[in-house]
Amino acid sequence: MNKYAVFLVLLNCAIVCATNAQLPPAFKKSDKEGIKKDPRVRYYLPPERMVWQSDTTGKYLQHADRLLKVGNGQAELINKDLTVLKNDKNSKTGFLIDFGKEIFGGLQITTGLMKTKTPVKVRVRFGESVTEAMSDVGGTDGATNDHAMRDFMIELPWLGGLEVGNTGFRFVRIDLLEADAELLLKEVNAIFMYRDIPYLGSFHSNDERLNQIWATGAYTVHLNMQQYLWDGIKRDKLVWIGDTHPEMMVINSVFGYNEVVPMSLDLAKAATPLPAWMNGISSYSMWWVLIQRDWYLHQGDMKYLQLQRQYLVGLLKQLMTKIKDGKEALDGNRFLDWPSSENKPAIHAGLQAMLVMTLTAGSELCHILKETETARSCDEAVAILKKNVPDIAESKQAAALLALAGLLPAEQANAVLSKSNTGGFSTFYGYYMLQAKAMAGDYQGAINNIRDYWGGMLDLGATTFWEDFDLSWKENAGRIDEIVPKDKIDVHATYGAYCYKNLRHSLAHGWAAGPTSWLTTHVLGIKVMAPGCKVVKIEPHLGDLKSVRGSFPTPFGLIKVNHLKMPDGKIKTSVDAPKQVKIIK
């Protein structure tokens, strides 16, 4: 049995154990108060590759390849198949391992029967890139320990084990620290923590690049579905409500209902009594309303929506007080996304559009909740706002939002969005740029943008999508999964701005996953038309694709579609849907 077969057996055992888990009888009912079950599972992953080692002669580092073998995580009374690290007065020994893809969790380190029982000091460095794991903390270009420890010293026990770490990573470097020291390592495994949920939605076309992009976006969001829905697994590991909208759309397309969405929305609401803005940002409170509308549209959970009534109505009334002379006059942190953050006219245009979108969505929800007076006030405010169309200030972010709000013809917005292809895109607002291009009927242009922009991250070794990206970064760039050659640019260490400069830049950020939802909605062509997916429209836009098939989760089960482009260019479509779902073609 090879190591991957063994690994699958261990995974299956872990699933069974997690499914049947309960507290032992020793815990009385009173003991259980305040105890919470972790919604995640833990798997132990062996490293896939030795990227770097300080010594290749065998003098200081022996049998490093043994760390790549699948083990059992158990210290044993025999010293068999161990990796040996030795230091003398003049040397420090270390190695860098690769776990193959970005994950969230930590490390399980198992030691051997060493000559002395004195704990052995080592330094552990986690990294989303090889460079990050090989760098020191501090300085303008260094790594950070913000939000989680990624560079620290620990002591390892004699003949035992230690579990440590709570961050997003792919690479780990371990160094033996003290002079004249020896370390016997039996295993170094990653602890992979995530929600064990099925991928119900799917997307398969004749273009493997698009397929990989769809899957990478799904995985990026999945990793951020921890106790709550985070923005990034390395940084910040917080519930940022603006980030949550594209993440929620991916969850609707891939996983269907998951408690992490309402839990995160409720967390933000509880932390933000009115008149405060969520996360201190007025647009993020507006995103909360838009998420509530889109979540209800897909899931049809009326009981949950009713629980939002008081806060929703109060927030909508508050937003309507922020209109002056027909223009938005929002206070708090005025923010769309980072690349547009210094363009104040663009921010005004975007907030004007968002206020129209939010009050429109609020009116829809208020009609459902029979809050007719608030709905009417929202409609009247929207009519006033629509009389004022701000200049886009050469901003693709503003152009996209103005189009989505109906303040700018989609074709006019698309002319702006198409300039210099993906120049001016951002991983967050790129999703709304794609949506605006779809409104203009430019599906082929959007597909090309997805291949180039999001595919550009894959070309540099990404296994998850990044907090930000610019296609120009690819020029003469090294990959993030290699020690960057001297004649290449180190992308992670060189680029980034604002809060994500250099190695602080998150390489697994949920807001970047928008193409997954976009491809499901517009290429696979599955669009929800009535709350709870009771009515779904099937309208594929294949562009230059020859075929696409996939599935979409609804509260009633899966919709499965298959599209095939015929020689005359027409699309032959087959649909299999639950009987409770009305299909419109």
C-alpha positions as CSV (number, residue, x, y, z in Angstrom):
1,M,0.0,0.0,0.0
2,N,1.5,3.4,-1.0
3,K,1.6,6.4,1.2
4,Y,-1.4,8.0,-0.4
5,A,-3.5,4.9,0.1
6,V,-2.5,4.8,3.7
7,F,-3.3,8.5,4.0
8,L,-6.8,7.9,2.6
9,V,-7.5,5.2,5.2
10,L,-6.4,7.5,8.0
11,L,-8.7,10.3,6.6
12,N,-11.7,7.9,6.5
13,C,-11.1,6.9,10.1
14,A,-10.9,10.5,11.1
15,I,-14.3,11.2,9.3
16,V,-16.0,8.3,11.2
17,C,-14.6,9.5,14.5
18,A,-15.6,13.1,14.0
19,T,-19.1,12.0,12.9
20,N,-19.7,9.9,16.1
21,A,-17.9,12.3,18.5
22,Q,-19.4,13.0,21.9
23,L,-18.3,13.8,25.4
24,P,-17.5,10.8,27.6
25,P,-19.9,9.8,30.4
26,A,-17.5,11.3,32.9
27,F,-18.8,14.7,31.9
28,K,-22.1,15.4,33.8
29,K,-24.8,17.5,32.3
30,S,-23.7,20.5,34.4
31,D,-20.2,20.1,33.2
32,K,-21.2,20.6,29.6
33,E,-22.5,24.1,30.0
34,G,-20.3,26.5,28.0
35,I,-18.6,23.6,26.1
36,K,-18.7,24.1,22.3
37,K,-18.0,21.5,19.7
38,D,-15.5,22.7,17.0
39,P,-17.4,22.6,13.7
40,R,-14.1,21.6,12.0
41,V,-12.2,18.4,11.5
42,R,-8.5,17.8,11.9
43,Y,-6.4,15.8,9.4
44,Y,-2.7,15.2,9.6
45,L,-0.9,15.7,6.3
46,P,2.6,14.6,5.5
47,P,4.9,17.0,3.6
48,E,5.1,16.4,-0.1
49,R,8.5,18.0,-0.9
50,M,11.8,19.0,0.7
51,V,12.3,22.5,-0.8
52,W,15.6,23.5,0.9
53,Q,18.1,22.1,3.5
54,S,21.0,23.8,5.1
55,D,23.3,20.8,4.6
56,T,23.4,18.3,1.8
57,T,26.6,16.5,2.8
58,G,25.0,14.4,5.5
59,K,27.2,15.9,8.2
60,Y,24.6,18.0,9.9
61,L,21.4,16.9,8.4
62,Q,20.8,13.2,7.8
63,H,18.0,11.4,6.0
64,A,15.8,14.5,5.5
65,D,13.8,12.6,2.9
66,R,12.4,10.4,5.7
67,L,10.2,13.3,6.7
68,L,8.2,12.8,3.5
69,K,7.0,9.3,4.5
70,V,3.6,8.8,5.9
71,G,3.7,8.0,9.6
72,N,1.3,7.5,12.5
73,G,2.1,10.6,14.7
74,Q,3.1,8.4,17.6
75,A,6.4,8.5,19.4
76,E,8.0,5.0,19.6
77,L,10.6,3.3,21.8
78,I,12.7,2.4,18.8
79,N,14.8,4.9,16.8
80,K,13.8,3.8,13.3
81,D,13.8,5.8,10.1
82,L,14.5,9.1,11.9
83,T,15.8,12.4,10.5
84,V,18.8,13.7,12.4
85,L,19.7,17.4,12.8
86,K,23.1,18.3,14.4
87,N,24.7,21.6,15.4
88,D,28.3,22.3,16.4
89,K,29.7,25.6,17.5
90,N,29.8,27.0,14.0
91,S,26.7,25.6,12.3
92,K,22.9,25.8,12.5
93,T,20.9,23.2,10.7
94,G,17.5,23.6,9.2
95,F,15.2,22.6,6.4
96,L,12.1,23.8,4.5
97,I,9.2,21.5,3.6
98,D,6.2,22.0,1.3
99,F,2.8,20.6,2.1
100,G,1.7,20.9,-1.5
101,K,-1.1,23.5,-1.2
102,E,-2.3,26.2,1.1
103,I,-4.0,25.0,4.3
104,F,-5.1,26.3,7.7
105,G,-3.9,24.8,10.9
106,G,-0.5,24.0,12.5
107,L,2.2,21.4,13.0
108,Q,2.4,18.0,14.7
109,I,6.1,17.3,15.5
110,T,7.1,13.9,16.8
111,T,10.6,13.3,18.2
112,G,12.7,10.2,18.8
113,L,14.7,8.7,21.7
114,M,17.4,11.3,22.0
115,K,20.6,10.9,24.1
116,T,19.5,13.6,26.6
117,K,16.1,14.4,28.1
118,T,16.7,18.1,27.9
119,P,14.2,19.9,25.7
120,V,15.6,20.8,22.3
121,K,15.1,24.4,21.1
122,V,14.0,25.0,17.5
123,R,12.7,27.9,15.5
124,V,9.5,27.4,13.4
125,R,8.5,29.6,10.5
126,F,5.3,29.2,8.6
127,G,4.8,30.8,5.1
128,E,2.2,31.1,2.4
129,S,5.2,31.4,0.0
130,V,8.7,29.9,0.2
131,T,10.1,33.4,0.7
132,E,7.8,34.1,3.7
133,A,8.9,30.9,5.4
134,M,12.6,31.7,4.8
135,S,12.3,35.3,6.0
136,D,12.8,37.0,9.4
137,V,10.0,39.0,11.1
138,G,10.4,42.8,11.1
139,G,11.6,45.6,8.9
140,T,9.8,47.1,5.9
141,D,10.2,43.9,3.8
142,G,10.1,41.2,6.5
143,A,7.4,38.8,7.6
144,T,5.0,39.5,10.4
145,N,3.4,37.8,13.4
146,D,0.2,39.9,13.0
147,H,-3.0,38.0,14.0
148,A,-1.1,34.7,14.3
149,M,2.4,33.5,15.2
150,R,4.3,32.5,12.1
151,D,7.9,32.8,13.4
152,F,8.7,31.7,16.9
153,M,10.9,29.5,19.1
154,I,9.7,26.4,20.9
155,E,11.1,23.5,22.9
156,L,10.6,19.9,21.7
157,P,10.4,17.1,24.2
158,W,12.5,14.0,24.4
159,L,10.6,11.0,22.9
160,G,7.3,12.8,22.5
161,G,5.3,15.2,20.5
162,L,4.1,18.8,20.3
163,E,1.3,20.4,18.3
164,V,1.7,24.1,17.5
165,G,0.5,26.7,15.1
166,N,-2.7,28.5,14.1
167,T,-2.3,30.1,10.7
168,G,-2.6,29.8,6.9
169,F,0.4,28.3,5.3
170,R,1.9,25.9,2.7
171,F,5.6,26.0,3.7
172,V,7.3,25.4,7.0
173,R,11.0,26.0,8.0
174,I,12.5,24.4,11.1
175,D,15.9,25.3,12.5
176,L,17.8,23.7,15.3
177,L,19.0,26.6,17.4
178,E,21.5,25.7,20.1
179,A,25.2,24.9,19.6
180,D,26.3,21.3,20.1
181,A,22.7,20.1,20.0
182,E,21.1,17.1,18.3
183,L,17.4,16.6,17.3
184,L,15.9,13.3,16.2
185,L,12.7,13.8,14.2
186,K,10.3,11.0,13.5
187,E,7.7,13.1,11.8
188,V,6.6,16.6,10.9
189,N,3.0,16.7,9.8
190,A,0.7,19.5,9.1
191,I,-2.5,19.8,11.1
192,F,-5.2,20.6,8.5
193,M,-8.4,22.2,10.0
194,Y,-11.5,22.8,8.0
195,R,-15.2,22.2,7.8
196,D,-15.9,18.7,6.4
197,I,-18.6,19.6,3.9
198,P,-19.3,18.3,0.5
199,Y,-18.7,20.2,-2.7
200,L,-22.2,20.1,-4.1
201,G,-21.8,22.6,-6.9
202,S,-19.5,21.8,-9.8
203,F,-18.2,23.3,-13.0
204,H,-16.5,21.4,-15.8
205,S,-15.8,22.8,-19.3
206,N,-13.5,21.9,-22.1
207,D,-11.1,24.6,-20.8
208,E,-9.0,23.2,-17.9
209,R,-7.7,26.7,-17.0
210,L,-11.3,27.8,-16.2
211,N,-12.0,24.6,-14.4
212,Q,-9.0,25.1,-12.2
213,I,-9.9,28.7,-11.5
214,W,-13.4,27.7,-10.5
215,A,-12.0,25.0,-8.2
216,T,-9.4,27.3,-6.7
217,G,-12.0,29.9,-5.8
218,A,-14.1,27.3,-4.2
219,Y,-11.2,26.0,-2.1
220,T,-10.2,29.6,-1.1
221,V,-13.6,30.2,0.4
222,H,-13.7,26.8,1.9
223,L,-10.5,27.4,3.8
224,N,-12.0,30.6,5.2
225,M,-15.1,28.9,6.5
226,Q,-13.6,28.3,10.0
227,Q,-15.5,29.0,13.2
228,Y,-16.8,32.0,11.3
229,L,-16.4,33.3,7.8
230,W,-13.0,34.9,7.7
231,D,-11.4,37.2,5.2
232,G,-8.1,35.4,5.2
233,I,-6.6,32.4,7.0
234,K,-3.2,34.0,7.6
235,R,-4.4,37.5,8.1
236,D,-6.7,38.9,9.4
237,K,-8.8,35.9,10.4
238,L,-11.7,38.3,11.1
239,V,-15.3,38.8,9.9
240,W,-15.1,41.7,7.4
241,I,-18.6,42.0,6.1
242,G,-17.6,43.5,2.7
243,D,-15.4,40.5,2.1
244,T,-18.3,38.2,3.0
245,H,-20.5,39.1,0.0
246,P,-18.4,37.4,-2.7
247,E,-17.6,34.6,-0.3
248,M,-21.3,34.1,0.4
249,M,-22.0,34.0,-3.4
250,V,-19.4,31.2,-3.7
251,I,-20.9,29.3,-0.8
252,N,-24.3,29.5,-2.5
253,S,-22.8,28.1,-5.7
254,V,-20.6,25.4,-4.2
255,F,-21.8,24.3,-0.8
256,G,-25.4,25.5,-0.5
257,Y,-26.7,26.4,3.0
258,N,-24.0,26.6,5.7
259,E,-24.4,28.0,9.2
260,V,-21.2,29.9,8.9
261,V,-22.9,32.6,6.8
262,P,-25.8,33.5,9.2
263,M,-23.4,33.1,12.2
264,S,-21.0,35.6,10.8
265,L,-23.8,38.1,9.8
266,D,-25.2,37.8,13.3
267,L,-21.7,38.3,14.9
268,A,-21.3,41.5,12.9
269,K,-24.7,42.7,13.9
270,A,-24.2,42.0,17.6
271,A,-20.9,43.8,17.5
272,T,-22.4,46.9,15.7
273,P,-25.3,48.5,17.5
274,L,-26.8,51.3,15.4
275,P,-25.8,53.9,14.5
276,A,-22.3,52.4,14.2
277,W,-21.1,51.1,10.9
278,M,-20.0,47.5,10.6
279,N,-16.2,47.2,10.8
280,G,-16.3,51.1,11.0
281,I,-17.1,51.2,7.2
282,S,-20.4,52.6,5.9
283,S,-20.2,50.5,2.7
284,Y,-19.8,47.3,4.8
285,S,-23.1,48.0,6.6
286,M,-24.6,48.3,3.1
287,W,-23.0,45.0,2.1
288,W,-24.8,43.4,5.1
289,V,-28.1,44.4,3.6
290,L,-27.1,43.1,0.1
291,I,-25.9,39.8,1.7
292,Q,-29.2,39.4,3.5
293,R,-31.1,39.9,0.2
294,D,-28.9,37.5,-1.8
295,W,-28.8,34.9,1.1
296,Y,-32.6,34.9,1.3
297,L,-32.9,34.7,-2.5
298,H,-30.8,31.5,-2.6
299,Q,-31.9,29.9,0.7
300,G,-35.4,31.2,1.3
301,D,-35.0,31.1,5.1
302,M,-37.9,33.2,6.2
303,K,-37.4,32.5,9.9
304,Y,-33.9,33.9,9.7
305,L,-34.9,36.9,7.7
306,Q,-37.6,37.8,10.2
307,L,-35.0,37.8,13.0
308,Q,-33.2,40.6,11.0
309,R,-36.3,42.8,10.9
310,Q,-35.6,45.3,13.6
311,Y,-31.9,45.9,12.7
312,L,-32.6,45.9,9.0
313,V,-35.3,48.6,9.2
314,G,-33.2,50.7,11.6
315,L,-30.2,50.5,9.3
316,L,-32.2,51.4,6.2
317,K,-33.7,54.4,8.0
318,Q,-30.2,55.4,9.1
319,L,-28.8,55.1,5.6
320,M,-31.6,57.4,4.3
321,T,-30.5,60.1,6.7
322,K,-27.2,60.1,4.8
323,I,-28.6,61.7,1.7
324,K,-28.0,65.4,1.1
325,D,-29.2,67.2,-2.0
326,G,-29.8,63.9,-3.8
327,K,-26.3,62.7,-3.1
328,E,-24.8,60.2,-0.7
329,A,-23.2,61.9,2.4
330,L,-22.1,58.8,4.2
331,D,-19.7,59.2,7.1
332,G,-17.5,56.6,8.8
333,N,-14.7,55.1,6.8
334,R,-15.5,55.8,3.2
335,F,-14.1,52.7,1.5
336,L,-14.7,50.5,-1.6
337,D,-11.5,48.5,-2.0
338,W,-7.8,49.2,-1.4
339,P,-6.7,50.1,-5.0
340,S,-9.5,52.8,-5.2
341,S,-8.9,54.1,-1.7
342,E,-7.1,57.2,-2.7
343,N,-9.5,58.2,-5.5
344,K,-12.1,60.2,-3.5
345,P,-14.4,61.1,-6.5
346,A,-14.5,57.3,-7.4
347,I,-15.3,56.5,-3.8
348,H,-18.2,59.0,-3.9
349,A,-19.5,57.5,-7.2
350,G,-19.2,54.0,-5.8
351,L,-21.0,54.9,-2.5
352,Q,-23.8,56.6,-4.5
353,A,-24.2,53.4,-6.5
354,M,-24.1,51.2,-3.4
355,L,-26.7,53.3,-1.6
356,V,-29.0,52.8,-4.6
357,M,-28.3,49.1,-4.6
358,T,-28.8,48.8,-0.9
359,L,-32.0,50.7,-0.6
360,T,-33.4,48.8,-3.6
361,A,-32.5,45.5,-1.9
362,G,-33.9,46.9,1.4
363,S,-37.2,47.7,-0.3
364,E,-37.4,44.1,-1.6
365,L,-36.8,42.7,1.9
366,C,-39.2,45.1,3.5
367,H,-42.0,44.1,1.1
368,I,-41.3,40.5,2.1
369,L,-41.4,41.4,5.8
370,K,-44.5,43.6,5.2
371,E,-42.7,46.7,6.3
372,T,-44.5,48.7,3.7
373,E,-43.7,52.2,5.0
374,T,-40.0,51.6,5.1
375,A,-40.1,50.0,1.6
376,R,-41.9,53.0,0.3
377,S,-39.3,55.3,1.8
378,C,-36.5,53.3,0.3
379,D,-38.1,53.5,-3.2
380,E,-38.5,57.3,-2.8
381,A,-34.9,57.7,-1.7
382,V,-33.7,55.6,-4.7
383,A,-35.7,57.8,-7.1
384,I,-34.0,60.9,-5.7
385,L,-30.5,59.3,-5.8
386,K,-30.9,58.2,-9.4
387,K,-31.2,61.8,-10.5
388,N,-27.5,62.3,-9.6
389,V,-25.0,60.3,-11.5
390,P,-21.4,61.0,-10.4
391,D,-18.4,60.9,-12.6
392,I,-16.6,57.6,-12.6
393,A,-13.2,59.3,-12.1
394,E,-11.5,56.8,-14.4
395,S,-12.2,54.1,-11.9
396,K,-13.2,50.6,-12.9
397,Q,-14.6,50.1,-9.4
398,A,-16.9,53.1,-9.8
399,A,-17.9,52.1,-13.4
400,A,-18.9,48.6,-12.3
401,L,-21.0,49.7,-9.3
402,L,-22.7,52.5,-11.3
403,A,-23.7,49.9,-13.9
404,L,-25.0,47.4,-11.3
405,A,-27.0,50.2,-9.7
406,G,-28.6,51.2,-13.0
407,L,-27.0,54.6,-12.9
408,L,-24.8,54.1,-16.0
409,P,-25.6,52.1,-19.1
410,A,-23.8,48.8,-18.9
411,E,-22.3,49.2,-22.4
412,Q,-20.8,52.5,-21.3
413,A,-19.4,51.0,-18.2
414,N,-18.0,48.1,-20.1
415,A,-16.1,50.4,-22.4
416,V,-14.2,51.6,-19.3
417,L,-13.8,48.1,-17.9
418,S,-12.3,46.9,-21.2
419,K,-9.5,49.5,-21.3
420,S,-6.1,47.9,-20.8
421,N,-7.9,44.6,-20.3
422,T,-7.5,43.8,-16.6
423,G,-5.5,46.9,-15.7
424,G,-7.1,48.5,-12.7
425,F,-8.7,45.2,-11.6
426,S,-8.7,44.1,-8.0
427,T,-9.3,40.6,-6.6
428,F,-12.2,42.0,-4.5
429,Y,-14.0,44.3,-6.9
430,G,-13.0,42.2,-9.9
431,Y,-16.1,40.2,-9.2
432,Y,-18.3,43.2,-9.7
433,M,-16.4,44.2,-12.8
434,L,-17.2,40.8,-14.2
435,Q,-20.9,41.3,-13.2
436,A,-21.0,44.6,-15.0
437,K,-19.5,43.1,-18.1
438,A,-22.2,40.4,-18.1
439,M,-24.8,43.1,-17.9
440,A,-23.3,44.5,-21.1
441,G,-23.4,41.1,-22.7
442,D,-19.6,40.9,-22.9
443,Y,-19.4,37.4,-21.6
444,Q,-16.4,36.6,-23.8
445,G,-14.5,39.6,-22.5
446,A,-15.2,38.5,-18.9
447,I,-14.1,34.9,-19.6
448,N,-10.9,36.3,-21.1
449,N,-10.3,38.5,-18.0
450,I,-10.8,35.5,-15.7
451,R,-8.3,33.4,-17.7
452,D,-5.7,36.2,-17.7
453,Y,-6.1,37.8,-14.2
454,W,-7.1,35.0,-11.9
455,G,-5.1,32.5,-14.0
456,G,-2.1,34.8,-13.6
457,M,-2.0,33.9,-9.9
458,L,-2.0,30.2,-10.8
459,D,0.9,30.7,-13.2
460,L,2.9,32.0,-10.2
461,G,2.3,28.9,-8.2
462,A,-0.9,29.9,-6.3
463,T,-3.2,27.2,-4.9
464,T,-5.6,29.9,-3.5
465,F,-6.4,33.4,-4.6
466,W,-4.7,36.4,-3.2
467,E,-5.7,39.6,-1.3
468,D,-4.7,41.6,-4.3
469,F,-2.9,41.1,-7.7
470,D,-1.9,43.0,-10.7
471,L,-1.1,41.2,-14.0
472,S,2.0,43.3,-14.4
473,W,3.5,41.4,-11.4
474,K,4.1,38.4,-13.7
475,E,6.8,40.2,-15.7
476,N,10.1,38.5,-14.9
477,A,8.6,37.0,-11.7
478,G,9.7,33.9,-9.8
479,R,7.1,31.5,-8.5
480,I,5.9,31.6,-4.9
481,D,6.7,27.9,-4.5
482,E,10.4,28.2,-5.2
483,I,13.4,29.9,-3.9
484,V,13.3,32.9,-6.2
485,P,16.4,33.0,-8.5
486,K,18.5,36.2,-8.3
487,D,17.5,37.3,-11.8
488,K,13.8,37.0,-11.0
489,I,11.5,39.3,-9.1
490,D,10.1,37.9,-5.8
491,V,6.4,38.6,-6.1
492,H,5.5,38.2,-2.4
493,A,8.4,40.2,-1.0
494,T,8.2,42.9,-3.6
495,Y,4.6,43.8,-4.4
496,G,1.6,44.9,-2.4
497,A,0.5,48.2,-0.8
498,Y,-1.7,49.7,1.9
499,C,-2.3,47.0,4.6
500,Y,-0.9,44.2,2.6
501,K,2.7,45.4,1.8
502,N,5.2,42.7,0.9
503,L,5.0,39.5,3.0
504,R,2.0,40.8,5.0
505,H,0.1,40.2,1.8
506,S,-2.5,37.4,2.3
507,L,-2.3,34.7,-0.4
508,A,-5.6,33.0,0.6
509,H,-8.2,35.7,0.7
510,G,-11.9,34.9,0.3
511,W,-13.0,38.1,-1.4
512,A,-10.9,37.1,-4.4
513,A,-13.0,34.0,-5.3
514,G,-15.7,35.8,-7.3
515,P,-15.1,34.0,-10.6
516,T,-16.4,30.7,-9.1
517,S,-19.8,32.2,-8.6
518,W,-19.6,34.2,-11.8
519,L,-18.8,31.1,-13.9
520,T,-21.7,29.2,-12.3
521,T,-24.2,32.0,-12.9
522,H,-23.2,33.2,-16.3
523,V,-21.4,30.4,-18.2
524,L,-23.1,27.4,-16.6
525,G,-26.1,29.8,-16.7
526,I,-27.9,29.1,-13.5
527,K,-29.6,32.2,-12.1
528,V,-32.0,32.1,-9.1
529,M,-35.2,34.0,-9.9
530,A,-37.3,33.4,-6.8
531,P,-36.6,33.0,-3.1
532,G,-35.4,29.6,-2.0
533,C,-34.5,28.6,-5.7
534,K,-38.2,27.9,-6.4
535,V,-37.7,29.4,-9.8
536,V,-34.4,29.1,-11.6
537,K,-33.5,30.4,-15.1
538,I,-31.0,28.4,-17.2
539,E,-29.3,30.7,-19.7
540,P,-25.7,29.7,-20.6
541,H,-23.2,31.9,-22.2
542,L,-20.3,29.7,-23.5
543,G,-18.4,32.3,-25.4
544,D,-15.5,30.3,-27.1
545,L,-16.2,27.2,-25.0
546,K,-17.4,24.1,-26.7
547,S,-19.0,22.4,-23.7
548,V,-19.8,22.9,-20.0
549,R,-21.5,20.9,-17.4
550,G,-22.0,21.2,-13.7
551,S,-24.3,21.3,-10.7
552,F,-25.8,23.8,-8.4
553,P,-27.2,23.2,-4.8
554,T,-30.7,24.3,-3.9
555,P,-32.7,23.7,-0.7
556,F,-34.5,20.9,-2.6
557,G,-31.4,19.2,-4.0
558,L,-29.1,19.6,-7.0
559,I,-29.7,21.1,-10.3
560,K,-27.6,19.4,-13.0
561,V,-27.0,20.9,-16.4
562,N,-25.1,20.0,-19.5
563,H,-24.4,22.4,-22.4
564,L,-22.9,21.4,-25.7
565,K,-22.2,23.8,-28.6
566,M,-23.4,22.4,-31.9
567,P,-21.7,22.9,-35.3
568,D,-24.1,25.7,-36.1
569,G,-23.3,27.5,-32.9
570,K,-26.5,26.7,-31.1
571,I,-26.4,25.3,-27.6
572,K,-27.9,21.9,-26.8
573,T,-28.9,21.9,-23.1
574,S,-30.1,19.2,-20.8
575,V,-31.4,19.9,-17.3
576,D,-32.1,17.7,-14.3
577,A,-33.7,19.5,-11.4
578,P,-35.7,18.8,-8.3
579,K,-39.5,18.8,-8.9
580,Q,-39.9,21.6,-6.5
581,V,-37.8,23.9,-8.7
582,K,-39.4,25.6,-11.7
583,I,-36.9,25.8,-14.6
584,I,-37.1,28.6,-17.1
585,K,-35.0,28.3,-20.2
